[in-house]
Amino acid sequence: MYELVVEARFCAAHRLRDYEGQCERLHGHNYRVESSVKTGTLTNIGIAVDFKELKLILQSVVKELDHRNLNEVTPFTEDNPTTENLAKYIYTQLKRKLGRSVQLDSVRVWESETSSVTYTEEEAK
């Protein structure tokens, strides 16, 4: 099994509703997003998936969030724009865009150099 990881960055503002503390006020982050995909096959030239293709797909998702107030972006008009919810949102959007050529394993969103959230879908039991 091969695991490929690509990264993208974006800047956005948000405020956490029903939070008691500084994060209830509008503030911004320089987010870093890592997506990990897995596949067991290689093409005839020995690559799993072109990194360029994976990066373009990830960038197409984060482009919709870049330099935005996340509280004004659906689904965050209803859901709190926490890093946890952001990771799940990006995962869902990536999974839809990737198709079946690879299996999306995880999305990790860094809101700072020292704080991140990783989202993976739970496997059925």
MIDOSE-1310 file (N, C-alpha, C; in nm, 2 decimals, decimal comma, always signed):
residues 125
myel	+0,09/-0,12/+0,00/+0,00/+0,00/+0,00/+0,09/+0,12/+0,00; +0,05/+0,22/-0,08/+0,13/+0,35/-0,09/+0,04/+0,46/-0,03; +0,11/+0,54/+0,05/+0,04/+0,66/+0,10/+0,11/+0,78/+0,05; +0,03/+0,87/-0,01/+0,08/+1,00/-0,06/+0,02/+1,11/+0,02
vvea	+0,10/+1,21/+0,05/+0,06/+1,32/+0,13/+0,09/+1,45/+0,05; -0,01/+1,54/+0,04/+0,01/+1,67/-0,02/-0,04/+1,78/+0,08; +0,01/+1,90/+0,06/-0,02/+2,01/+0,15/-0,07/+2,13/+0,07; -0,15/+2,21/+0,14/-0,19/+2,34/+0,09/-0,21/+2,43/+0,21
rfca	-0,21/+2,56/+0,18/-0,23/+2,66/+0,29/-0,33/+2,76/+0,25; -0,40/+2,82/+0,35/-0,49/+2,93/+0,32/-0,50/+3,01/+0,45; -0,55/+3,13/+0,43/-0,57/+3,22/+0,54/-0,72/+3,25/+0,55; -0,77/+3,25/+0,67/-0,92/+3,28/+0,69/-0,94/+3,33/+0,83
ahrl	-1,05/+3,39/+0,85/-1,10/+3,44/+0,98/-1,22/+3,36/+1,02; -1,24/+3,36/+1,16/-1,36/+3,30/+1,21/-1,38/+3,34/+1,35; -1,50/+3,31/+1,41/-1,52/+3,33/+1,55/-1,60/+3,21/+1,59; -1,58/+3,17/+1,71/-1,65/+3,05/+1,77/-1,77/+3,09/+1,84
rdye	-1,88/+3,05/+1,80/-2,01/+3,08/+1,87/-2,02/+3,00/+2,00; -2,08/+3,06/+2,10/-2,10/+2,99/+2,23/-1,97/+2,95/+2,30; -1,86/+3,02/+2,27/-1,73/+2,99/+2,33/-1,70/+3,10/+2,42; -1,66/+3,07/+2,54/-1,62/+3,17/+2,64/-1,47/+3,19/+2,64
gqce	-1,43/+3,30/+2,58/-1,28/+3,33/+2,57/-1,25/+3,41/+2,45; -1,13/+3,43/+2,42/-1,08/+3,52/+2,32/-1,13/+3,47/+2,18; -1,15/+3,34/+2,16/-1,19/+3,29/+2,03/-1,33/+3,32/+1,99; -1,41/+3,37/+2,08/-1,54/+3,42/+2,05/-1,54/+3,54/+1,97
rlhg	-1,43/+3,61/+1,97/-1,41/+3,73/+1,89/-1,35/+3,69/+1,75; -1,38/+3,77/+1,65/-1,33/+3,74/+1,52/-1,18/+3,75/+1,52; -1,12/+3,65/+1,47/-0,97/+3,64/+1,46/-0,93/+3,55/+1,34; -0,81/+3,55/+1,31/-0,76/+3,48/+1,19/-0,66/+3,37/+1,21
hnyr	-0,64/+3,28/+1,12/-0,54/+3,18/+1,12/-0,47/+3,17/+0,98; -0,35/+3,13/+0,98/-0,28/+3,08/+0,86/-0,29/+2,93/+0,86; -0,39/+2,87/+0,80/-0,41/+2,73/+0,81/-0,32/+2,65/+0,71; -0,28/+2,53/+0,76/-0,20/+2,44/+0,67/-0,29/+2,31/+0,67
vess	-0,31/+2,26/+0,55/-0,39/+2,14/+0,53/-0,31/+2,03/+0,47; -0,30/+1,91/+0,53/-0,24/+1,80/+0,47/-0,35/+1,69/+0,44; -0,34/+1,64/+0,32/-0,43/+1,53/+0,29/-0,35/+1,41/+0,25; -0,40/+1,29/+0,30/-0,33/+1,17/+0,28/-0,42/+1,07/+0,20
vktg	-0,37/+1,01/+0,09/-0,45/+0,92/+0,01/-0,37/+0,79/+0,01; -0,44/+0,68/-0,01/-0,37/+0,55/-0,02/-0,42/+0,47/-0,15; -0,33/+0,39/-0,20/-0,36/+0,31/-0,31/-0,26/+0,19/-0,31; -0,30/+0,08/-0,37/-0,22/-0,03/-0,38/-0,16/-0,06/-0,51
tltn	-0,19/+0,03/-0,61/-0,15/+0,01/-0,75/-0,07/+0,12/-0,80; +0,02/+0,09/-0,89/+0,10/+0,19/-0,96/+0,07/+0,20/-1,11; +0,09/+0,31/-1,17/+0,07/+0,32/-1,31/+0,18/+0,25/-1,38; +0,17/+0,24/-1,52/+0,27/+0,17/-1,60/+0,41/+0,24/-1,59
igia	+0,41/+0,37/-1,54/+0,54/+0,44/-1,52/+0,59/+0,44/-1,38; +0,51/+0,37/-1,29/+0,56/+0,35/-1,15/+0,52/+0,45/-1,05; +0,41/+0,53/-1,08/+0,36/+0,62/-0,98/+0,22/+0,58/-0,94; +0,19/+0,62/-0,82/+0,05/+0,59/-0,77/-0,05/+0,69/-0,82
vdfk	-0,02/+0,81/-0,80/-0,10/+0,92/-0,85/-0,01/+1,04/-0,87; -0,03/+1,12/-0,97/+0,05/+1,24/-0,99/+0,03/+1,34/-0,88; +0,14/+1,38/-0,81/+0,13/+1,47/-0,70/+0,07/+1,60/-0,75; +0,10/+1,64/-0,87/+0,04/+1,76/-0,93/-0,11/+1,76/-0,93
elkl	-0,17/+1,64/-0,97/-0,31/+1,62/-0,97/-0,37/+1,63/-0,83; -0,31/+1,57/-0,73/-0,36/+1,57/-0,59/-0,35/+1,71/-0,54; -0,24/+1,79/-0,57/-0,23/+1,92/-0,52/-0,34/+2,01/-0,58; -0,37/+2,00/-0,70/-0,47/+2,08/-0,77/-0,61/+2,05/-0,71
ilqs	-0,64/+1,93/-0,68/-0,77/+1,90/-0,62/-0,78/+1,96/-0,48; -0,67/+1,94/-0,40/-0,67/+2,00/-0,26/-0,68/+2,15/-0,27; -0,61/+2,21/-0,36/-0,61/+2,36/-0,37/-0,75/+2,41/-0,42; -0,82/+2,33/-0,50/-0,95/+2,37/-0,54/-1,05/+2,37/-0,42
vvke	-1,03/+2,29/-0,32/-1,11/+2,29/-0,20/-1,08/+2,41/-0,11; -0,95/+2,43/-0,08/-0,91/+2,53/+0,01/-0,93/+2,67/-0,05; -0,93/+2,68/-0,18/-0,95/+2,81/-0,25/-1,08/+2,87/-0,21; -1,18/+2,79/-0,19/-1,31/+2,84/-0,15/-1,32/+2,90/-0,01
ldhr	-1,21/+2,87/+0,07/-1,21/+2,91/+0,21/-1,11/+3,03/+0,23; -1,02/+3,05/+0,13/-0,91/+3,14/+0,14/-0,96/+3,28/+0,15; -0,90/+3,36/+0,25/-0,94/+3,50/+0,27/-1,09/+3,52/+0,29; -1,15/+3,43/+0,36/-1,29/+3,44/+0,39/-1,31/+3,44/+0,54
nlne	-1,43/+3,49/+0,58/-1,48/+3,48/+0,71/-1,55/+3,35/+0,71; -1,50/+3,24/+0,78/-1,56/+3,11/+0,77/-1,70/+3,11/+0,82; -1,73/+3,19/+0,91/-1,87/+3,20/+0,96/-1,97/+3,23/+0,85; -1,93/+3,28/+0,74/-2,01/+3,32/+0,63/-2,01/+3,22/+0,52
vtpf	-1,94/+3,11/+0,54/-1,93/+3,00/+0,44/-2,02/+2,88/+0,48; -2,10/+2,83/+0,39/-2,18/+2,71/+0,42/-2,08/+2,60/+0,43; -2,09/+2,51/+0,53/-2,19/+2,49/+0,63/-2,16/+2,56/+0,76; -2,06/+2,65/+0,77/-2,03/+2,72/+0,89/-2,12/+2,83/+0,93
tedn	-2,21/+2,86/+0,85/-2,32/+2,95/+0,89/-2,40/+2,89/+1,00; -2,41/+2,76/+1,00/-2,48/+2,68/+1,10/-2,38/+2,61/+1,20; -2,29/+2,54/+1,14/-2,19/+2,46/+1,22/-2,08/+2,56/+1,27; -2,03/+2,54/+1,39/-1,93/+2,63/+1,44/-1,80/+2,60/+1,36
ptte	-1,73/+2,70/+1,31/-1,61/+2,68/+1,23/-1,49/+2,64/+1,31; -1,50/+2,54/+1,39/-1,39/+2,49/+1,47/-1,29/+2,42/+1,37; -1,17/+2,39/+1,42/-1,07/+2,32/+1,33/-1,12/+2,18/+1,31; -1,19/+2,12/+1,41/-1,25/+1,99/+1,39/-1,35/+1,98/+1,28
nlak	-1,44/+2,08/+1,28/-1,54/+2,08/+1,17/-1,48/+2,12/+1,04; -1,38/+2,20/+1,04/-1,31/+2,24/+0,92/-1,24/+2,11/+0,86; -1,18/+2,03/+0,94/-1,11/+1,91/+0,89/-1,21/+1,82/+0,83; -1,32/+1,80/+0,89/-1,43/+1,71/+0,84/-1,48/+1,76/+0,71
yiyt	-1,51/+1,89/+0,70/-1,56/+1,96/+0,58/-1,46/+1,94/+0,46; -1,33/+1,96/+0,48/-1,23/+1,95/+0,38/-1,23/+1,80/+0,33; -1,23/+1,71/+0,43/-1,23/+1,57/+0,40/-1,34/+1,53/+0,31; -1,46/+1,58/+0,34/-1,58/+1,54/+0,26/-1,57/+1,60/+0,12
qlkr	-1,53/+1,72/+0,11/-1,51/+1,79/-0,02/-1,41/+1,71/-0,11; -1,30/+1,68/-0,04/-1,19/+1,60/-0,12/-1,24/+1,47/-0,16; -1,31/+1,40/-0,08/-1,35/+1,26/-0,11/-1,44/+1,27/-0,23; -1,53/+1,37/-0,24/-1,62/+1,39/-0,35/-1,54/+1,41/-0,48
klgr	-1,44/+1,49/-0,47/-1,36/+1,53/-0,59/-1,26/+1,43/-0,64; -1,21/+1,35/-0,55/-1,11/+1,25/-0,58/-1,16/+1,13/-0,67; -1,28/+1,10/-0,65/-1,34/+0,99/-0,73/-1,28/+0,86/-0,67; -1,26/+0,76/-0,76/-1,23/+0,62/-0,71/-1,09/+0,58/-0,74
svql	-1,01/+0,67/-0,79/-0,87/+0,63/-0,83/-0,78/+0,60/-0,71; -0,81/+0,67/-0,60/-0,74/+0,65/-0,47/-0,84/+0,66/-0,35; -0,79/+0,61/-0,24/-0,87/+0,61/-0,12/-0,82/+0,72/-0,03; -0,91/+0,82/+0,00/-0,87/+0,93/+0,09/-0,86/+0,87/+0,23
dsvr	-0,75/+0,89/+0,29/-0,72/+0,83/+0,43/-0,75/+0,93/+0,54; -0,69/+1,05/+0,52/-0,71/+1,15/+0,63/-0,69/+1,29/+0,58; -0,74/+1,39/+0,66/-0,71/+1,53/+0,64/-0,67/+1,58/+0,77; -0,56/+1,65/+0,77/-0,51/+1,72/+0,89/-0,50/+1,87/+0,87
vwes	-0,56/+1,94/+0,96/-0,57/+2,09/+0,95/-0,49/+2,14/+1,07; -0,39/+2,23/+1,04/-0,31/+2,30/+1,14/-0,37/+2,44/+1,15; -0,41/+2,48/+1,27/-0,45/+2,62/+1,28/-0,34/+2,71/+1,33; -0,23/+2,64/+1,38/-0,11/+2,71/+1,42/+0,01/+2,61/+1,41
etss	+0,13/+2,66/+1,44/+0,24/+2,57/+1,43/+0,24/+2,45/+1,53; +0,16/+2,47/+1,63/+0,16/+2,37/+1,74/+0,02/+2,30/+1,76; -0,08/+2,34/+1,68/-0,21/+2,28/+1,71/-0,28/+2,23/+1,58; -0,32/+2,11/+1,57/-0,38/+2,05/+1,46/-0,49/+1,95/+1,49
vtyt	-0,57/+1,92/+1,40/-0,68/+1,82/+1,41/-0,67/+1,73/+1,28; -0,68/+1,60/+1,31/-0,68/+1,50/+1,20/-0,82/+1,44/+1,19; -0,88/+1,43/+1,07/-1,01/+1,37/+1,05/-0,99/+1,25/+0,96; -1,05/+1,14/+1,00/-1,06/+1,02/+0,92/-1,20/+0,96/+0,94
eeea	-1,25/+0,90/+0,84/-1,38/+0,83/+0,85/-1,37/+0,71/+0,94; -1,46/+0,69/+1,02/-1,46/+0,56/+1,10/-1,50/+0,45/+1,01; -1,42/+0,34/+1,03/-1,45/+0,22/+0,95/-1,58/+0,15/+1,01; -1,66/+0,09/+0,92/-1,78/+0,02/+0,97/-1,74/-0,10/+1,05
k	-1,81/-0,13/+1,16/-1,78/-0,24/+1,24/-1,87/-0,36/+1,21
